[in-house]
Amino acid sequence: MKTSTAAHPCLSCGACCASFRVAFHWREAEKGSRYEVPVHFTVDLDSHSRCMKGTESKHNPRCTSLRGKIGQKAWCFIYSSRPSPCRAFRASYENGYENPRCDEARRKHGLLPLTKQDWKAFLKEGPESRPR
């Protein structure tokens, strides 16, 4: 049995959760929906959309589900029930490709963009050490 020593790079980041609006169709917050995003963590945007509380502001958005300190130890309080935009967002080089939005969020919070090297040790650990 492998013992994981390398943490997923996102678990020491959280920058995307404090940089962008997280908007999604209102049905994702309905009881019985695929992800069932906790409605008390969301706000209405319009008749078709909701967003995660804290991300509705253009200036200094920060999702209320984000816990910990950006750039040190950060995690999503509702990870298993997070909305589709969060599930679709990939860190730079997580899937082998750069994500300019990830780089932008990290820079905004004084962090360097992720590189292929940042993933090298983590990927050696195997799938059991991955949070996704």
MARBA-3410 file (N, C-alpha, C, O; in Angstrom, 1 decimal):
132
0.8,-1.2,0.0,0.0,0.0,0.0,0.9,1.2,0.0,1.8,1.4,0.8 ~ 0.6,2.1,-0.9,1.4,3.4,-1.0,0.9,4.4,0.0,-0.2,4.5,0.4 ~ 1.9,5.1,0.5,1.6,6.2,1.4,1.8,7.5,0.7,2.9,7.7,0.1 ~ 0.8,8.3,0.6,0.9,9.6,-0.1,1.7,10.6,0.6,1.4,10.9,1.8 ~ 2.7,11.2,0.0,3.5,12.3,0.6,3.2,13.6,-0.1,3.5,14.7,0.5
2.8,13.6,-1.3,2.5,14.8,-2.1,1.1,15.1,-2.1,0.2,14.3,-2.5 ~ 0.7,16.3,-1.7,-0.7,16.8,-1.7,-1.0,17.4,-3.1,-0.2,17.9,-3.8 ~ -2.3,17.3,-3.4,-2.8,17.9,-4.6,-2.5,19.4,-4.6,-2.8,20.0,-3.6 ~ -1.9,19.9,-5.6,-1.5,21.4,-5.6,-2.6,22.3,-5.3,-2.4,23.4,-4.8 ~ -3.8,22.0,-5.6,-5.0,22.8,-5.3,-5.2,23.0,-3.8,-5.8,24.0,-3.3
-4.8,22.0,-3.0,-5.0,22.0,-1.6,-4.1,23.0,-0.8,-4.3,23.2,0.4 ~ -3.2,23.6,-1.6,-2.4,24.6,-0.9,-2.6,25.9,-1.7,-1.8,26.8,-1.6 ~ -3.7,26.0,-2.4,-4.0,27.2,-3.2,-5.3,27.9,-2.9,-5.3,28.7,-2.0 ~ -6.4,27.6,-3.5,-7.6,28.2,-3.3,-7.8,29.5,-4.0,-8.9,30.2,-3.8 ~ -6.9,29.9,-4.8,-7.0,31.2,-5.5,-8.2,31.3,-6.5,-8.8,32.4,-6.5
-8.5,30.3,-7.2,-9.7,30.4,-8.1,-10.9,30.6,-7.3,-11.8,31.3,-7.8 ~ -11.1,30.1,-6.1,-12.3,30.3,-5.3,-12.4,31.7,-4.8,-13.5,32.1,-4.3 ~ -11.3,32.5,-4.9,-11.3,33.9,-4.4,-11.0,34.8,-5.6,-10.4,35.9,-5.3 ~ -11.4,34.4,-6.8,-11.0,35.3,-8.0,-12.2,35.4,-9.0,-12.2,36.4,-9.7 ~ -13.1,34.5,-9.0,-14.1,34.5,-10.1,-15.5,34.2,-9.6,-15.7,33.7,-8.5
-16.4,34.7,-10.3,-17.8,34.4,-10.0,-18.1,32.9,-10.4,-17.6,32.4,-11.4 ~ -18.8,32.2,-9.5,-19.2,30.8,-9.7,-20.7,30.8,-10.0,-21.4,30.7,-9.0 ~ -21.0,30.9,-11.2,-22.5,30.9,-11.6,-22.8,29.6,-12.3,-22.1,29.0,-12.9 ~ -24.1,29.2,-12.0,-24.6,27.9,-12.5,-26.1,28.0,-12.6,-26.7,28.9,-12.0 ~ -26.7,27.0,-13.3,-28.1,26.9,-13.4,-28.7,26.6,-12.0,-28.2,25.8,-11.2
-29.8,27.3,-11.7,-30.5,27.2,-10.4,-30.8,25.7,-10.0,-30.8,25.4,-8.8 ~ -31.0,24.9,-11.0,-31.4,23.5,-10.6,-30.3,22.7,-9.9,-30.6,21.7,-9.2 ~ -29.1,23.2,-10.0,-28.0,22.5,-9.3,-28.1,22.6,-7.8,-27.5,21.8,-7.1 ~ -28.9,23.6,-7.4,-29.1,23.8,-5.9,-30.5,23.2,-5.4,-30.9,23.5,-4.3 ~ -31.1,22.5,-6.3,-32.4,21.9,-5.9,-32.2,20.5,-5.3,-31.3,19.8,-5.6
-33.1,20.2,-4.3,-33.0,18.9,-3.7,-33.2,17.8,-4.7,-34.1,17.8,-5.6 ~ -32.3,16.8,-4.7,-32.4,15.7,-5.6,-31.6,15.9,-6.9,-31.6,15.0,-7.7 ~ -31.0,17.1,-7.1,-30.2,17.3,-8.3,-28.9,16.5,-8.2,-28.5,16.0,-7.2 ~ -28.3,16.5,-9.4,-27.0,15.7,-9.5,-26.0,16.1,-8.4,-25.4,15.2,-7.8 ~ -25.8,17.4,-8.2,-24.7,17.8,-7.2,-25.3,18.3,-5.9,-24.7,18.2,-4.9
-26.6,18.7,-6.0,-27.3,19.3,-4.9,-26.4,20.3,-4.1,-26.1,20.0,-2.9 ~ -26.1,21.3,-4.7,-25.3,22.4,-4.1,-26.1,23.0,-2.9,-27.3,23.3,-3.2 ~ -25.6,23.1,-1.7,-26.4,23.6,-0.6,-26.9,25.0,-0.9,-26.1,25.9,-1.1 ~ -28.2,25.2,-1.0,-28.8,26.4,-1.4,-28.4,27.6,-0.5,-28.3,28.7,-0.9 ~ -28.2,27.3,0.8,-27.8,28.4,1.7,-26.4,28.9,1.4,-25.9,29.9,2.0
-25.6,28.3,0.5,-24.3,28.8,0.1,-24.4,29.5,-1.2,-23.4,29.9,-1.8 ~ -25.6,29.8,-1.7,-25.8,30.4,-3.0,-26.7,31.6,-2.9,-27.4,31.8,-1.9 ~ -26.7,32.4,-4.0,-27.6,33.6,-4.1,-28.1,33.6,-5.5,-27.5,33.1,-6.4 ~ -29.3,34.1,-5.7,-29.9,34.3,-7.0,-29.2,35.3,-7.8,-28.9,36.4,-7.3 ~ -28.9,35.0,-9.1,-28.4,36.0,-10.0,-29.5,36.6,-10.9,-29.6,37.8,-11.1
-30.3,35.7,-11.5,-31.4,36.1,-12.3,-32.4,34.9,-12.3,-32.3,34.0,-11.4 ~ -33.4,34.9,-13.1,-34.4,33.8,-13.1,-33.9,32.4,-13.5,-34.6,31.4,-13.2 ~ -32.7,32.4,-14.0,-32.1,31.1,-14.4,-30.9,30.7,-13.7,-30.4,29.5,-13.8 ~ -30.2,31.6,-13.0,-28.9,31.3,-12.5,-28.8,31.7,-11.0,-29.4,32.6,-10.5 ~ -27.9,30.9,-10.4,-27.5,31.2,-9.0,-26.0,31.3,-9.1,-25.3,31.0,-10.0
-25.4,31.8,-8.0,-23.9,31.8,-7.9,-23.6,31.5,-6.4,-24.4,31.7,-5.5 ~ -22.4,31.1,-6.2,-21.9,30.8,-4.8,-21.8,32.2,-4.1,-21.3,33.1,-4.7 ~ -22.3,32.2,-2.9,-22.2,33.4,-2.1,-20.8,33.9,-2.0,-19.9,33.0,-1.8 ~ -20.6,35.1,-2.1,-19.3,35.7,-2.0,-18.7,35.9,-3.3,-17.7,36.7,-3.5 ~ -19.2,35.2,-4.4,-18.6,35.4,-5.7,-19.4,36.3,-6.6,-19.1,36.6,-7.7
-20.6,36.8,-6.0,-21.4,37.7,-6.8,-20.8,39.1,-7.0,-21.2,39.8,-7.9 ~ -19.8,39.4,-6.2,-19.2,40.7,-6.3,-18.1,40.7,-7.3,-17.3,39.8,-7.5 ~ -17.9,41.8,-8.1,-16.8,41.9,-9.1,-15.5,42.2,-8.3,-14.4,41.8,-8.8 ~ -15.6,42.9,-7.2,-14.4,43.2,-6.5,-14.2,42.3,-5.3,-15.0,42.2,-4.4 ~ -13.0,41.7,-5.3,-12.6,40.8,-4.2,-13.6,39.7,-3.9,-14.0,39.5,-2.8
-14.0,38.9,-4.9,-14.9,37.8,-4.7,-14.2,36.7,-3.8,-12.9,36.5,-4.0 ~ -14.9,36.0,-3.0,-14.4,34.9,-2.2,-15.6,34.0,-1.9,-16.5,34.4,-1.2 ~ -15.5,32.8,-2.4,-16.6,31.9,-2.2,-16.7,31.6,-0.7,-15.7,31.3,0.0 ~ -17.9,31.6,-0.1,-18.1,31.3,1.3,-17.8,29.8,1.6,-17.7,29.5,2.8 ~ -17.7,29.0,0.6,-17.3,27.6,0.9,-15.8,27.4,1.0,-15.4,26.3,1.4
-15.1,28.4,0.7,-13.6,28.3,0.8,-13.2,28.4,2.2,-13.6,29.3,2.9 ~ -12.4,27.4,2.7,-11.9,27.4,4.0,-10.3,27.4,4.0,-9.8,27.0,3.0 ~ -9.7,27.9,5.0,-8.3,27.9,5.1,-7.7,29.2,4.5,-8.4,30.2,4.3 ~ -6.4,29.2,4.3,-5.7,30.4,3.9,-5.2,30.2,2.4,-4.5,29.2,2.2 ~ -5.5,31.1,1.6,-5.1,31.0,0.2,-3.6,31.0,0.1,-2.9,31.8,0.7
-3.1,30.0,-0.7,-1.6,29.9,-0.9,-0.9,29.0,0.2,0.2,28.7,0.0 ~ -1.7,28.6,1.2,-1.1,27.8,2.2,-1.8,26.5,2.4,-1.3,25.4,2.1 ~ -3.0,26.5,2.9,-3.8,25.3,3.0,-5.3,25.8,2.8,-5.8,26.5,3.6 ~ -5.9,25.4,1.7,-7.2,25.8,1.4,-8.0,24.6,0.9,-7.5,23.7,0.3 ~ -9.3,24.6,1.2,-10.2,23.5,0.7,-11.6,24.0,0.6,-12.0,25.0,1.2
-12.4,23.2,-0.1,-13.8,23.5,-0.3,-14.6,22.8,0.8,-14.5,21.6,0.9 ~ -15.4,23.5,1.5,-16.2,23.0,2.6,-17.3,22.1,2.0,-17.8,21.2,2.7 ~ -17.8,22.3,0.8,-18.8,21.5,0.2,-18.3,20.7,-1.0,-19.0,20.5,-2.0 ~ -17.1,20.3,-1.0,-16.4,19.7,-2.1,-17.2,18.7,-2.9,-17.3,18.8,-4.1 ~ -17.8,17.8,-2.2,-18.6,16.7,-2.9,-19.9,17.2,-3.5,-20.5,16.6,-4.3
-20.3,18.4,-3.0,-21.6,19.1,-3.6,-21.3,20.3,-4.3,-22.2,21.1,-4.6 ~ -20.0,20.5,-4.8,-19.7,21.8,-5.5,-20.4,21.8,-6.8,-20.7,20.8,-7.4 ~ -20.6,23.0,-7.3,-21.4,23.2,-8.6,-20.5,22.8,-9.8,-19.3,22.7,-9.7 ~ -21.1,22.7,-11.0,-20.5,22.3,-12.2,-19.3,23.2,-12.6,-18.3,22.6,-13.1 ~ -19.3,24.5,-12.4,-18.2,25.3,-12.8,-16.9,24.9,-12.0,-15.8,24.9,-12.6
-17.1,24.6,-10.8,-16.0,24.2,-9.9,-15.5,22.8,-10.4,-14.2,22.6,-10.4 ~ -16.4,21.9,-10.7,-16.0,20.6,-11.2,-15.2,20.6,-12.5,-14.3,19.8,-12.8 ~ -15.6,21.6,-13.3,-15.0,21.7,-14.7,-13.6,22.4,-14.6,-12.8,22.3,-15.5 ~ -13.4,23.3,-13.6,-12.2,24.1,-13.6,-11.0,23.2,-13.3,-11.0,22.4,-12.4 ~ -10.0,23.3,-14.1,-8.7,22.5,-13.9,-7.6,23.5,-13.7,-7.4,24.5,-14.3
-6.7,23.1,-12.8,-5.5,23.8,-12.5,-4.6,23.7,-13.7,-4.6,22.7,-14.4 ~ -3.7,24.7,-13.8,-2.7,24.6,-14.9,-1.9,23.3,-14.8,-1.4,23.0,-13.8 ~ -1.8,22.6,-15.9,-1.1,21.4,-16.1,-1.7,20.2,-15.4,-1.0,19.1,-15.4 ~ -2.8,20.3,-14.7,-3.4,19.2,-14.0,-3.7,18.1,-15.1,-3.6,16.9,-14.8 ~ -4.2,18.5,-16.3,-4.5,17.6,-17.3,-3.4,17.7,-18.5,-3.7,17.2,-19.6
-2.3,18.3,-18.1,-1.2,18.4,-19.1,-1.2,19.7,-19.9,-0.3,20.0,-20.7 ~ -2.2,20.6,-19.7,-2.3,21.8,-20.4,-2.4,23.0,-19.4,-2.9,22.9,-18.3 ~ -1.8,24.1,-19.9,-1.9,25.4,-19.1,-3.3,25.9,-19.1,-4.1,25.8,-20.1 ~ -3.8,26.4,-17.9,-5.1,27.1,-17.8,-4.8,28.5,-17.5,-4.5,28.8,-16.3 ~ -4.9,29.5,-18.4,-4.6,30.9,-18.1,-5.5,31.4,-17.0,-5.0,32.4,-16.3
-6.7,30.9,-16.8,-7.5,31.4,-15.7,-7.0,31.0,-14.4,-7.0,31.8,-13.4 ~ -6.4,29.8,-14.3,-5.7,29.4,-13.0,-4.5,30.3,-12.8,-4.3,30.8,-11.7 ~ -3.7,30.5,-13.8,-2.5,31.4,-13.7,-2.9,32.8,-13.2,-2.3,33.4,-12.4 ~ -4.0,33.3,-13.8,-4.5,34.6,-13.5,-4.9,34.7,-12.0,-4.5,35.7,-11.3 ~ -5.6,33.7,-11.5,-6.1,33.7,-10.1,-4.9,33.6,-9.2,-4.8,34.3,-8.2
-4.0,32.8,-9.5,-2.8,32.6,-8.6,-2.0,33.9,-8.6,-1.6,34.3,-7.5 ~ -1.8,34.5,-9.7,-1.0,35.8,-9.7,-1.7,36.9,-8.9,-1.1,37.6,-8.2 ~ -3.1,36.9,-9.0,-3.9,37.9,-8.2,-3.6,37.8,-6.7,-3.7,38.8,-6.0 ~ -3.3,36.6,-6.3,-3.0,36.3,-4.9,-1.6,36.2,-4.5,-1.2,35.7,-3.5 ~ -0.7,36.6,-5.4,0.7,36.6,-5.2,1.4,35.3,-5.3,2.5,35.1,-4.7
0.8,34.3,-6.0,1.3,33.0,-6.2,1.9,32.8,-7.6,1.3,33.4,-8.5 ~ 2.9,32.1,-7.7,3.4,31.8,-9.1,2.5,30.8,-9.8,1.8,30.0,-9.1 ~ 2.4,30.9,-11.1,1.6,29.9,-11.8,2.1,28.5,-11.6,3.3,28.3,-11.4 ~ 1.2,27.5,-11.7,1.7,26.1,-11.6,2.4,25.7,-12.8,2.2,26.3,-13.9 ~ 3.3,24.8,-12.7,4.1,24.3,-13.8,3.9,22.7,-13.9,3.4,22.1,-13.0
4.5,22.2,-14.9,4.4,20.7,-15.1,5.2,20.1,-13.9,4.8,19.0,-13.4 ~ 6.2,20.7,-13.4,7.0,20.2,-12.3,6.2,20.1,-11.0,6.4,19.2,-10.2 ~ 5.3,21.0,-10.8,4.5,21.0,-9.6,3.6,19.8,-9.6,3.3,19.3,-8.5 ~ 3.3,19.2,-10.7,2.5,18.0,-10.7,3.3,16.7,-10.7,2.8,15.6,-10.4 ~ 4.6,16.8,-11.0,5.4,15.6,-11.1,5.4,14.7,-9.9,5.1,13.5,-10.0
5.7,15.2,-8.7,5.7,14.4,-7.5,4.3,13.9,-7.2,4.1,12.8,-6.8 ~ 3.3,14.8,-7.3,2.0,14.4,-7.0,1.5,13.2,-7.9,0.9,12.3,-7.4 ~ 1.8,13.3,-9.2,1.3,12.3,-10.1,2.0,10.9,-9.9,1.4,9.9,-10.2 ~ 3.2,11.0,-9.3,3.9,9.7,-9.0,3.2,9.0,-7.9,3.3,7.7,-7.8 ~ 2.4,9.7,-7.0,1.8,9.0,-5.9,0.6,8.1,-6.3,0.3,7.2,-5.6
0.0,8.4,-7.5,-1.1,7.5,-7.9,-2.5,8.1,-7.6,-2.5,9.1,-6.9 ~ -3.5,7.6,-8.2,-4.8,8.2,-8.1,-5.4,8.2,-6.7,-6.3,9.1,-6.5 ~ -5.0,7.4,-5.8,-5.6,7.5,-4.4,-5.2,8.8,-3.7,-5.9,9.1,-2.7 ~ -4.3,9.5,-4.2,-3.9,10.8,-3.5,-4.6,12.0,-4.1,-4.4,13.1,-3.7 ~ -5.4,11.7,-5.1,-6.1,12.8,-5.9,-7.4,13.1,-5.3,-8.2,12.2,-5.0
-7.8,14.4,-5.0,-9.1,14.7,-4.5,-10.2,14.6,-5.5,-11.4,14.6,-5.0 ~ -10.0,14.6,-6.7,-11.1,14.7,-7.7,-11.6,13.3,-8.0,-12.5,13.1,-8.8
END
